[in-house]
Amino acid sequence: MIAETGAKGRNDVAKILIVAEHASAQFGGEALIPYQYFKCLREIGADVHMLVHARTRDELQKAFPNDVDRLHFVSDSLLNKCCAKIGQYMPNRLAVFTVGTLSHFETQIRQRRIARFLIHSQHFNLVHEPIPVSPKLPSMMFGLSVPVIIGPMNGGMDYPPNYDVTSRFERVTVAFMRWSAGLWNKLIPGKLNAALILVANQRTYNALPSNIQPKIMLEFAENGVDIDRFGQKEDTRIRDGLNIIYVGRLVDWKRVDLLLKAGSELIGKLNFKIHVVGDGVLRGHLEDQVKDLSLTHHVRFHGWLPQFETAKLLRNADIMVLPSMRECGGAVVLEAMASGLPVIAVNWGGPADYIATDAGILIPPDSPNKFVSELANSIMWMAVNPDLRSKMGTAGRNRAQRVYDWRVKAGILAKIYQAVVNCSNTDLEALKMTLDALKI
């Protein structure tokens, strides 16, 4: 059988409960995924509810005033608060794999209890858990009496050679957690019992524990973009020099320092401005680097900005540069594409999945010195080829509309939901045939 049975029949209309730790447009990151799924599914009339953490209650009730009765919450616990406080003093990746995981499971235990009650009282016939996107992390969404869809997951990322900034202790801890993932997913069998696993790419499939890989899979990108918010710029000519934009956290693996070094190689050759949107622990260090490289008149740090202000800056930019060396996804790449911007990024991870050769330039993660040189050359090429740059921006915009628009993705999800509900009391082969017929 595909999953725990309990759906009412082959011709039921899907009634979906989305279960996620967070759903928020303000938090960004993974939290944006369930937020957009719920928003866009409701726009097309899908019968969907959402169960998330109460941290985002006010935002969600304000964003969806007509659907307040479809929002369900799990409250903060003492353990959640303690884990969050301890995690502030740990390296990001280590915190995610340790106290972050502990907090997540404690939340999921309580969500599972609420989900079982909601399924019984409101007659849902499908549960979708879109986040966390980690392929290794187990899921508590089992024993719910209805089919469960998990994903799209996206992960299995490591640093390129010569770019790993983690400590030995962190690497050993992460390696152990990955090695033991098969056991944890057997003990906590949400993914093993799922009706369908969604993965963003082959890399993520390969990163799944071996005991989950035989499950029925479907490739489906986890990220999307709000096409209406990130509108295409009308004027792509160089106005006052070349406007370069970076959007993201100022942390070590984002390698904003390499962008600044590339900028220093362009002094005297090009009139340019680098707009850095975001904040983080390295901001002070990067500001010092700007002074040391004589880039004071070429770089502006904007800090964190509301999304509508970021969208305006994107529309006024000429190119986006994302020098991150460990980016599983990269929603900012899709936002740049939707804004009609060509993108220069590292040929590694998520950006390499999103950026076709007609929409930007992907630079191999060779040695830092070689990367900086290639980045400077790519920026210069963009500067002296405005017509080709414009064509790249248009190609990226078209791809974002066709493939990554949240509304397009929601429409596909609705078909997936119905296929799983209709096949929930049949065998795996029937579901495979149904999904193949959708040509997703």
ABEGO torsion letter per residue (X at the ends): XABBBGBAEAABBBBBBBBBABBBAAAEEAAAAAAAAAAAAAAAGBBBBBBBBAAAAAAAAAABAAAAAABBBBBBBAAAAAAAAAAAABBAAAAAABAAAAAAAAAAAAAAAAAAAAAAAAGBABBBBAOBABAABBBABBGAGBBBBBOBBBBGBBBBBGABABBAAAAAAAAAAAAAAAAAAAABAAAAABABBBBABAAAAAABBAAAAABBBBBBBABBBBAAABBBBABABBABEBBBBBBEBBBAAAGAAAAAAAAAAABGABBBBBBBBEBEAAAAAAAAAAAAAGAAAABBBAEBBBAAAAAAAAAABABBBBABABBABGAAAAAAAAAGBBBBBBBBEAAAAABBAAAEBBBBBBBAAAAAAAAAAAAAAAAABAAAAAAAAAAAAAAAAAAABAAAAAAAAAAAAAAAAAAAABBAAAAAAAAAAAGX
